[in-house]
Amino acid sequence: MRINPPKKIYLDDSPIRGRGVFASEKISENEIFEICPYLDLNIPKKTSSTILMNYRFNWPQGTSDWDLQVVGLGFSSFYNHSNTPNANWRSNIKDDTFEFYATKNIEAGEEIFVYYGGEEYWKDGRTDIDVK
């Protein structure tokens, strides 16, 4: 599968935390604006590991019965968390990619946020994360 670089987003310093992903032009609700391949970290299920803890994803998304712990490529690890996100991601099983898409219209210059998870997500040994 051919994956082209995203055209509607860029990486920049975030006023919220570190770096973030921003819209370079308007992104419409439900529009896919980034497709990312991933790297399998080869962390067996039920194994505790701090390897890239703040940047890894469970694959596939949306299930407690995930198969892999992965690091997404592209900008996938730079989306900041919000309890009121304007974007989300989903697993494209057929193509083995992440698809980041808008859950509402996003204006040019606006930071793009995703929801990492509730309190259970943050209670996995992380001590350096300040959720805003």
C-alpha positions, 0 to 999 in steps of 0.5 A: 500500500502506498502512503503519501505524506499528510498535506493538511497537518504540521508539527509545531510547539504546543502551548499545552505540552511539548510538541503537537500536531496542527491543521495547516488548512481546514479539516472537515468532520470525518475526514482522514487527515493522516495514515500511519504505518506502525512498528511492533514493539514485541511486548508480550501480553501481560508483560510490564514494560516501560519501553516507549510507554508514553508513545505506544498504542494497543493494536487494534484500537478499541478493544481490551483484547489487543494483539500488539503494542506498537509505535505509530510512525508519522505524527501519530505519537505527537497528538496531545490528549484532551478530554474534549478531542477534535480527532480520533484514530482507528485501526485499519486492519486491512492495510495495517495502518492507523487512520487519524480523522476529525470528529468535528471541523478543525480550522487552520492553525488549530491544534489537533487533540485525541482522547488517550483514555480515562483514569484507568489509562493513566494509572499504569505506572506513569508519573511524568504525565500532566493531563490537561 
